[in-house]
Amino acid sequence: MNVVLGVLAVLVATALTTAVMLLVRRRAPEGSFFSDGDRASGVFGVLATGFSVLLGFIIFLAFDSYDQSRSGAEAEAITVVQQVETAQFLPATSGTTLTGQLVCYARYVVGTEWPAMESGTLGNAINPWGLEMFRTLQTTVPRTDAEQSAYDRWMDQTSDREQARHDRVHGAEGIIPTPLWIVLFGISGVIFIFMLFFADSAEWMRTQALLMASVTSVITCLMLLLVFFDHPHGNGLGKLHSVAMERTLHLVEVQLQDDIEFQAPCDGDGRPR
């Protein structure tokens, strides 16, 4: 989420609701539209408490999904490095091929999958290099105990990598359903209308403005925070980036290049040559 746009959204929403409050105040009776202010405050407390509890619970779940995506990206990157190491204990031909395909897998995540997640267009697309590695492994026949152990370990790491990828991409298209957004905005509208009935021509303008501005700014900030968690991938402040997989690529392509032999059958974005 762009911080400047977020601040602008809060200021605009606060200015609009405050202006409406001051406009209603001109025709409001002394003491507000409620004949019993204490009873009205009690009703407003129920509305505000219910909304805050619902919104707080949703934000907690959204943050949990955000953290799951972040942890999944890190776990996937670590597993790729581990599989590169495991591939060196497989039969020479298969190990070299799998290492190159792992590099292409990582490049595809950074250059193709991550931009698709940021734009919300990834959908159900798979990483094609995962399928290529599966095909390569089908032709791999371990002959020694070390190769058999590496083969079994590779299978376990493949499961870990696939689970981590699932955690990384599950929130790319938004995790909060549309009906929930409708409910949240509907309750926000009810609170706004209810606040207008507290307009009091006998009270100072700045007091009435502060009354509406404080409520509007808090609700707007919380809703923007929910929007941020609903789309965790992007280029804004706090968004998830492909840092972990980029670190993996640097480790494999630069730091381990002299120790591991491989030839990546893809371009810089992971697309087949």
C-alpha positions as CSV (number, residue, x, y, z in Angstrom):
1,M,0.0,0.0,0.0
2,N,1.4,3.4,-1.0
3,V,1.8,5.5,2.2
4,V,1.0,8.7,0.5
5,L,-2.2,7.4,-1.0
6,G,-3.1,5.9,2.4
7,V,-2.7,9.3,4.2
8,L,-4.5,11.0,1.4
9,A,-7.4,8.6,1.7
10,V,-7.6,9.2,5.4
11,L,-7.6,13.0,5.0
12,V,-10.2,12.9,2.2
13,A,-12.6,10.7,4.1
14,T,-12.1,12.7,7.3
15,A,-12.7,16.0,5.5
16,L,-15.8,14.8,3.8
17,T,-17.5,13.3,6.9
18,T,-16.5,16.3,9.0
19,A,-18.0,18.7,6.4
20,V,-21.2,16.7,6.4
21,M,-21.3,16.8,10.2
22,L,-20.9,20.6,10.3
23,L,-23.5,21.0,7.6
24,V,-26.0,19.0,9.6
25,R,-25.1,20.9,12.7
26,R,-26.5,24.1,11.2
27,R,-30.0,22.7,11.4
28,A,-29.6,20.5,14.4
29,P,-31.4,21.3,17.7
30,E,-29.6,22.1,20.9
31,G,-28.5,19.0,22.6
32,S,-28.5,16.9,19.4
33,F,-31.3,15.1,17.7
34,F,-31.6,12.6,20.6
35,S,-33.8,13.5,23.5
36,D,-31.9,11.1,25.8
37,G,-28.2,11.4,25.1
38,D,-27.2,8.7,27.5
39,R,-29.4,6.1,25.9
40,A,-28.1,7.1,22.4
41,S,-24.5,6.8,23.7
42,G,-25.2,3.3,24.9
43,V,-26.6,2.2,21.5
44,F,-23.5,3.8,19.8
45,G,-21.3,1.9,22.2
46,V,-22.9,-1.4,21.1
47,L,-22.4,-0.5,17.4
48,A,-18.8,0.6,17.9
49,T,-17.9,-2.4,20.1
50,G,-19.4,-4.9,17.7
51,F,-17.7,-3.3,14.7
52,S,-14.3,-3.1,16.4
53,V,-14.5,-6.7,17.6
54,L,-15.4,-7.9,14.1
55,L,-12.8,-5.8,12.4
56,G,-10.1,-6.7,15.0
57,F,-10.8,-10.4,14.5
58,I,-10.6,-10.1,10.7
59,I,-7.3,-8.1,10.9
60,F,-5.9,-10.8,13.1
61,L,-6.8,-13.5,10.6
62,A,-5.5,-11.4,7.7
63,F,-2.2,-10.8,9.5
64,D,-1.9,-14.6,10.1
65,S,-2.3,-15.1,6.4
66,Y,0.2,-12.4,5.6
67,D,2.7,-14.0,8.0
68,Q,2.0,-17.4,6.4
69,S,2.8,-16.0,2.9
70,R,6.1,-14.5,4.2
71,S,7.1,-17.7,6.0
72,G,6.2,-19.8,2.9
73,A,8.4,-17.6,0.7
74,E,11.4,-18.1,3.0
75,A,10.8,-21.8,3.5
76,E,10.5,-22.3,-0.3
77,A,13.8,-20.5,-0.9
78,I,15.6,-22.5,1.8
79,T,14.3,-25.8,0.4
80,V,15.6,-24.9,-3.1
81,V,19.1,-24.5,-1.7
82,Q,18.8,-27.8,0.2
83,Q,17.6,-29.5,-3.0
84,V,20.6,-28.1,-4.9
85,E,22.9,-29.8,-2.3
86,T,20.9,-33.0,-2.4
87,A,21.1,-33.2,-6.2
88,Q,24.9,-33.5,-5.9
89,F,24.5,-36.9,-4.4
90,L,22.3,-38.2,-7.1
91,P,23.6,-39.9,-10.3
92,A,25.9,-37.4,-12.1
93,T,23.7,-36.8,-15.1
94,S,20.5,-36.4,-13.2
95,G,22.1,-34.3,-10.5
96,T,23.5,-31.8,-13.0
97,T,20.1,-31.6,-14.9
98,L,18.1,-31.2,-11.6
99,T,20.5,-28.4,-10.4
100,G,19.9,-26.4,-13.6
101,Q,16.2,-26.9,-13.4
102,L,16.2,-25.8,-9.7
103,V,18.0,-22.6,-10.8
104,C,15.3,-22.1,-13.5
105,Y,12.6,-22.8,-10.8
106,A,14.1,-20.0,-8.7
107,R,14.4,-17.6,-11.6
108,Y,10.8,-18.3,-12.6
109,V,9.6,-17.5,-9.1
110,V,11.5,-14.2,-9.1
111,G,11.0,-13.1,-12.7
112,T,7.5,-14.5,-13.6
113,E,5.5,-15.7,-10.6
114,W,6.2,-12.8,-8.3
115,P,5.0,-10.1,-10.8
116,A,1.9,-12.2,-11.4
117,M,1.2,-12.3,-7.7
118,E,1.6,-8.6,-7.4
119,S,-0.9,-8.0,-10.1
120,G,-3.2,-10.7,-8.9
121,T,-3.1,-12.7,-12.1
122,L,-1.3,-15.8,-11.0
123,G,-4.4,-17.8,-10.6
124,N,-3.9,-21.6,-10.6
125,A,-0.8,-21.5,-12.7
126,I,2.0,-23.8,-11.7
127,N,5.8,-23.5,-11.9
128,P,6.6,-25.5,-15.0
129,W,10.1,-26.4,-13.7
130,G,8.5,-28.4,-10.9
131,L,7.0,-30.6,-13.5
132,E,10.3,-30.8,-15.4
133,M,12.1,-31.9,-12.3
134,F,9.5,-34.6,-11.7
135,R,10.1,-35.9,-15.2
136,T,13.9,-35.9,-14.7
137,L,13.5,-37.8,-11.4
138,Q,11.4,-40.4,-13.2
139,T,14.4,-41.4,-15.3
140,T,16.8,-41.4,-12.3
141,V,17.9,-44.8,-11.1
142,P,19.9,-44.7,-7.8
143,R,22.5,-47.4,-7.7
144,T,24.4,-46.9,-4.4
145,D,23.2,-46.5,-0.9
146,A,24.2,-42.8,-1.0
147,E,22.2,-42.2,-4.1
148,Q,19.2,-44.0,-2.7
149,S,19.3,-41.9,0.4
150,A,19.6,-38.7,-1.6
151,Y,16.7,-39.9,-3.8
152,D,14.5,-40.4,-0.7
153,R,15.6,-37.1,0.7
154,W,14.8,-35.3,-2.5
155,M,11.3,-36.6,-2.4
156,D,10.8,-35.3,1.1
157,Q,12.2,-31.9,0.2
158,T,10.0,-31.7,-2.9
159,S,6.9,-32.1,-0.7
160,D,8.3,-29.3,1.6
161,R,8.9,-27.0,-1.3
162,E,5.4,-27.6,-2.8
163,Q,3.8,-26.9,0.6
164,A,5.9,-23.7,1.0
165,R,4.9,-22.5,-2.5
166,H,1.3,-23.1,-1.6
167,D,1.7,-20.9,1.5
168,R,3.4,-18.2,-0.5
169,V,0.8,-17.9,-3.2
170,H,-2.5,-18.6,-1.3
171,G,-3.1,-14.9,-0.6
172,A,-2.1,-13.5,-4.0
173,E,-5.7,-12.9,-5.1
174,G,-7.0,-11.6,-1.8
175,I,-8.1,-13.6,1.2
176,I,-11.2,-11.6,2.4
177,P,-14.4,-12.5,0.6
178,T,-16.6,-9.9,-1.0
179,P,-19.6,-10.4,1.3
180,L,-17.3,-9.5,4.3
181,W,-16.3,-6.3,2.6
182,I,-19.9,-5.4,2.0
183,V,-20.7,-6.0,5.7
184,L,-17.8,-3.9,6.9
185,F,-18.6,-1.0,4.7
186,G,-22.3,-1.3,5.6
187,I,-21.6,-1.1,9.3
188,S,-19.2,1.8,8.7
189,G,-22.1,3.6,6.9
190,V,-24.5,2.9,9.8
191,I,-21.9,4.4,12.3
192,F,-21.5,7.5,10.1
193,I,-25.2,8.1,10.0
194,F,-25.6,7.5,13.7
195,M,-22.9,10.0,14.4
196,L,-24.8,12.7,12.4
197,F,-27.6,12.5,14.9
198,F,-25.1,13.7,17.6
199,A,-24.9,17.0,15.7
200,D,-25.6,19.9,18.3
201,S,-26.0,23.5,17.2
202,A,-25.2,24.6,20.8
203,E,-21.8,22.9,20.8
204,W,-18.6,24.4,19.4
205,M,-17.9,23.7,15.8
206,R,-14.4,22.4,16.5
207,T,-15.8,20.0,19.1
208,Q,-18.3,18.6,16.6
209,A,-15.6,18.4,13.9
210,L,-13.3,16.5,16.3
211,L,-16.1,14.1,17.2
212,M,-16.6,13.1,13.6
213,A,-13.0,13.3,12.4
214,S,-11.7,11.0,15.2
215,V,-14.2,8.3,14.5
216,T,-13.7,8.5,10.7
217,S,-9.9,8.5,10.8
218,V,-9.8,5.5,13.1
219,I,-12.2,3.5,10.9
220,T,-10.5,4.5,7.7
221,C,-7.0,3.6,9.0
222,L,-8.3,0.1,10.1
223,M,-9.9,-0.5,6.8
224,L,-6.8,0.5,4.9
225,L,-4.8,-1.9,7.2
226,L,-7.2,-4.6,6.2
227,V,-6.7,-3.8,2.5
228,F,-2.9,-4.0,3.0
229,F,-3.1,-7.5,4.6
230,D,-5.6,-8.6,1.9
231,H,-3.0,-8.2,-0.8
232,P,0.4,-8.9,0.8
233,H,2.5,-8.9,-2.4
234,G,3.5,-5.7,-4.1
235,N,6.0,-2.8,-4.2
236,G,4.6,-0.7,-1.4
237,L,5.9,-0.2,2.1
238,G,5.7,-3.5,4.1
239,K,4.7,-5.6,1.1
240,L,6.3,-9.0,0.5
241,H,9.1,-9.1,-2.0
242,S,11.1,-12.0,-3.6
243,V,14.1,-11.2,-1.4
244,A,14.5,-14.8,0.0
245,M,14.5,-16.4,-3.5
246,E,16.8,-13.7,-4.9
247,R,19.2,-14.6,-2.0
248,T,19.0,-18.2,-3.0
249,L,19.8,-17.4,-6.6
250,H,22.8,-15.4,-5.6
251,L,24.0,-18.2,-3.4
252,V,23.7,-20.9,-6.1
253,E,24.8,-18.9,-9.1
254,V,27.6,-16.9,-7.5
255,Q,28.8,-18.5,-4.3
256,L,28.4,-22.1,-5.3
257,Q,29.3,-21.8,-9.0
258,D,32.8,-23.0,-8.6
259,D,31.7,-26.1,-6.5
260,I,28.6,-27.2,-8.4
261,E,28.4,-27.9,-12.1
262,F,25.1,-26.9,-13.9
263,Q,23.7,-25.3,-17.0
264,A,20.4,-23.6,-16.6
265,P,18.1,-24.3,-19.6
266,C,16.2,-21.0,-19.2
267,D,16.6,-17.2,-19.5
268,G,16.8,-14.8,-16.6
269,D,13.1,-14.9,-15.9
270,G,12.9,-18.7,-15.9
271,R,11.4,-19.1,-19.3
272,P,12.7,-22.1,-21.3
273,R,15.3,-21.2,-23.9
